[in-house]
Amino acid sequence: MSIFGLPEWIKPHLYTGKKFADLTAVELADLKNRISKFKHEQPDISVVIPAWNEADNIFRTLSALSANQTNYKVEIVVINNNSKDNTQQVLDEIGVRSYLQPEQGTPHARQMGLEMARGKYHLCADSDTFYPPKWIDTMVAPMVKDTNIVGVYGRYSFIPPEGQSRFGLIFYEMITGILVQIRKRKREYMNTLGFNMGFVTEVGRTTGGFKVTGVRMFDNAAGSEYFVEEAEDGRMAVNLKKKGDLKLILSKNARAFTSPRRLMYDGGIWAAFKNRFKSHGSGLGEYVTGKSKSKNPN
């Protein structure tokens, strides 16, 4: 695969140009059949997805996840975070296990998912993201092999808007990849992102979970009146490290492909890059020394 293109595995799950209502009877039946295999009552692994107004996105994520080739018993669980569109109808039609969390905010949704999960291992996914065919097994492998590893996280790439190139996105991914390596020694919690991380469920529950002091909304746009610096994924990482180690998985099998809308919320690729360079540039010394001016995981 060229770095300027998308991997072949992702293409069947894009459903290009389609909303959920546009799926053919054959496509819907195929999706429902695959999802039915990820509804184990006594799972080894729980894959948990928060969703807010994702009726025309989440079926793509579910398609990718339900195409995973796994040796484990897996449940896929969606937490509907008080959606106002047809998200719940989509979930019901597909047949995925779901719960309603009326308290708005990703920390509340992820915390409910943690409380409802039945697997020994907990994988966090997002409703606008695609996961490679061996993602589930690749993510849990380090924790199965080494009990000192209580949490894992992978890297990501962006899917360009239709008709656009990945050129600017690749540049952004390369810079953030360098930051990941710099932060790994002293600020590893900043590397963990809620759409591509996992942990031992019981450790996540008993060390504090996703609970934070400020509630982050789904876009959490920089400069908005509701922007929150502390993030629930960083808080979870800090909590996990009380009991063991985190593991960065660089395998392509752990690389998720996600929507660029997080960047768009910040005003576009270059505006997002500028905002993050300004933020992280002033903290490079902290990443190396470990001495922080702030106590908030983000």
C-alpha positions, 0 to 999 in steps of 0.5 A, a space after each residue: 500500500 502506498 502511503 498516499 492511498 488507502 489499504 485494500 481491506 478498508 474499501 469494502 467498509 467505506 460504502 462510498 456515497 451511501 447513507 445507512 438507508 441506502 444499503 441494499 438488502 444484501 449489504 444489510 443482511 451481510 452486516 447483520 450476519 457478521 455482527 451476530 458473531 460478535 455477541 458472545 454472552 461470556 466474551 474474552 474481549 469487549 470492544 466498546 464504541 461511544 456514539 453521538 449522532 452517528 447514524 450514517 457513520 457507525 455502520 461503517 465502523 461496525 462493518 470493519 470490526 465485524 470483519 475482524 479475524 479473531 481467535 477470541 470470543 468477542 462482544 461489540 457494545 455501543 454506548 448511545 450518548 443521547 443521540 438526537 438522530 437515528 443512531 439507535 434505530 441503526 443499532 437496533 436494525 443491525 442487531 448490535 448490543 447497545 446502551 443509552 447514556 443520557 448524560 452527555 460527554 465522552 467520559 460518561 459514555 466510555 465509563 458506562 461502556 467500562 461498567 457494562 463490558 463483560 470481557 477480560 480485555 477492553 478495547 476502545 473504538 470510535 464510531 467514525 473509525 475503521 479497524 484492520 482485519 487483525 486489530 482485535 488479536 493484535 491489540 490484546 496480544 501484549 497483555 495476554 503474553 505479559 501480565 505486567 502490560 495492563 494497557 496498549 495503544 496503537 497509531 492511526 492514519 486519516 481518511 481524506 475527504 472524498 476527492 482530496 489527497 492524503 498529502 497534508 494528512 501524511 505530513 501531520 501523521 509523521 509529525 505526531 508520530 515523532 511526538 509519540 516517540 518523544 513523549 513515550 518515556 515521560 508523558 506516555 499518557 498523552 499518546 493514548 487515544 480513545 479510538 485506538 487503545 485497550 486495557 485489562 478491564 478489571 485494572 481499568 475499573 479498579 484504578 479510577 476508570 475514565 472519570 475526569 473533572 471536566 467533561 469533554 464533548 465529542 468534537 472538543 474543538 480547540 478555542 471553543 467555549 466547551 474545550 476541555 484540556 483534560 481527556 478521559 483517555 489520558 486519565 485512563 492511561 495515568 490510572 493504568 500505570 498505577 498497576 503496570 506498563 503501557 505498550 505502544 503497538 506499531 504493527 500495521 495491524 493495529 493502525 486505525 484509519 479515522 475521519 479527519 473531522 477532528 482536524 476540521 473542528 480546529 479549522 482544517 489540517 494546517 490550522 490543527 497542525 499550528 494549534 498542536 505545534 504551538 501547544 506541544 512545542 512549548 511542552 517539549 522540555 516536559 516530555 523529556 524531563 518529566 517535569 510538568 507545569 500542568 497536572 491534567 492528562 490530555 
